[in-house]
């Protein structure tokens, strides 16, 4: 496996985890079963990567949207998704100082 393929595999795994976590963070909202959702999400992300999408944020949002589309009774609104995805990566204990 080339380095580029390894990098893409890491991006796909992270995008999968982010979309998965965001989808199941809904709690009591109606969702499809995990047995159905996991392979559907994986197939969608691989298909998008084969089409040239390699941006982790874009893949995570597309994966989440795909899960919403498969879920009866849920409506996907991408307006606040980016903020939700970014918030997941914040490190609250890290503080940068200017050294002055």
N, C-alpha and C positions, 0 to 999 in steps of 0.2 A: 504494500500500500504506500503510495507516495505521500509526501508531507502535506500536499494540498488536499489529498483525500482524507488524511487524518484530521486536518483542520476542519474540513467540512463535516466530518463525522462528529466532532466535538460541538460544532455549531448546531447541528441537527439535534444532538442529545440535549443541549441546553435549551433550545427552542421548544423541544418536546416537553421538557420538565416545566418550563415557564407557562406554556399553554395549559398543560395538565393541572398545575397548581391553581392557576387563575380560574379554570373551569370548575374544579371541585371545591373551590373556596366559596362557591355559591351556597353551600350547606343544604338547606331544605328545598331549594329550588328544584324543579323537575330536571333530571339529567338522564342520559342514557347510561346503561350499565358499563362498568369498567371493562368487562370482557368485550364489549362491542366498541367502546370508545378508543381503547389503546391501539388496536390495529388500524382503525380508520384514521386516527391522528398520524400514526407513523407513515402510512401510505401517502397521505396528503403532503406531509413535509418532504418525503423523498421525491414525490412527483414535482413539487415546486422547486426543489434543488436541481433536479434534472432539467428543468426549464430555465435554470440560470439564477434563481433567487438564492443568494448566499448570505444575506444580512440577517443576523440572529433576531433582531427586533421585528423585522418584517415577517420572518418565518413564524415567530411566536404569535404574533397578532393574527396571521392567516390561519394558523392552527387553531387558535381559540375561536375564530370566526367559523371555521369548519365544524367544530364541535357544537357551537350554537345552532348552526343550520341543521344539524342532525337531531337536535333536541326539540321535541314538541313543546310548545308553550313558551319558549324562550325567544327573546328578541335581542339581536346583537347590535350594539351601538359602539362604534370604534372611537367615538369622540374622546373618551377618557382612558382608553386602553393604554396608550403610550405612557401616561403618567403612572398607571398602575404597574406596568411592567418595569419602569425605571425605579419605582419605589422599592421593588423587591431587591435591588442591587445596592441600596444605600448601606453604608457602614457607619452606624451611629457613634461608635467608639473612636473613629478616626477623625482627628482634628489637625488640620494643617496650620502652621503658624509662620509668620514672616521672618522670625528670628531677630527682630529689632529689639 
